[in-house]
Amino acid sequence: MTGAMAPTKPLNSNDLCDRCGAPAYVRVVLPGSTELLFCAHHNRQHASALAKVAVEIQDETSRLTSKPGESAAAH
């Protein structure tokens, strides 16, 4: 891949799973900059196949176990 990739922005409430429409916690960037968004369930279901082809995987599933007001980095 040539050139620098733009930094990945944090997922927010407008980002929904491409499979079911639930809140997305995982962004998968494929070759050609195509992005797929997944909820935690569909990420687990497809993780092994996606890991083989993804250029980048942004996994924010740690937010599911964070307490309100606690940053995910504290885990």
URDA-V768753 format. One record per backbone hydrogen bond with DSSP energy under -0.5 kcal/mol. NH is the residue of the N-H (numbers start at 1). CO is the residue of the C=O. E is the energy in kcal/mol with one decimal. If there is no record, write none. Layout:
nh=NH co=CO e=E
nh=NH co=CO e=E
This chain:
nh=15 co=12 e=-2.0
nh=16 co=14 e=-0.6
nh=17 co=22 e=-3.7
nh=18 co=37 e=-3.1
nh=21 co=17 e=-1.5
nh=24 co=15 e=-2.6
nh=25 co=38 e=-2.3
nh=26 co=38 e=-1.7
nh=27 co=58 e=-2.4
nh=28 co=36 e=-3.1
nh=29 co=27 e=-0.5
nh=29 co=56 e=-3.0
nh=30 co=28 e=-0.6
nh=30 co=34 e=-3.4
nh=31 co=53 e=-0.6
nh=33 co=30 e=-1.5
nh=36 co=28 e=-2.5
nh=38 co=26 e=-2.6
nh=43 co=39 e=-2.1
nh=44 co=40 e=-2.3
nh=45 co=41 e=-2.0
nh=46 co=42 e=-1.7
nh=47 co=43 e=-1.5
nh=50 co=46 e=-2.4
nh=51 co=47 e=-2.4
nh=52 co=48 e=-0.8
nh=52 co=49 e=-0.5
nh=53 co=49 e=-0.6
nh=53 co=50 e=-1.0
nh=54 co=50 e=-2.5
nh=55 co=29 e=-3.3
nh=56 co=29 e=-1.5
nh=58 co=27 e=-3.3
nh=59 co=57 e=-0.8
nh=60 co=25 e=-3.5
nh=60 co=58 e=-0.7
nh=63 co=60 e=-1.9
nh=64 co=61 e=-1.8
nh=65 co=62 e=-1.1
nh=66 co=62 e=-0.5
nh=70 co=67 e=-2.5
nh=74 co=71 e=-1.5
nh=75 co=72 e=-1.5
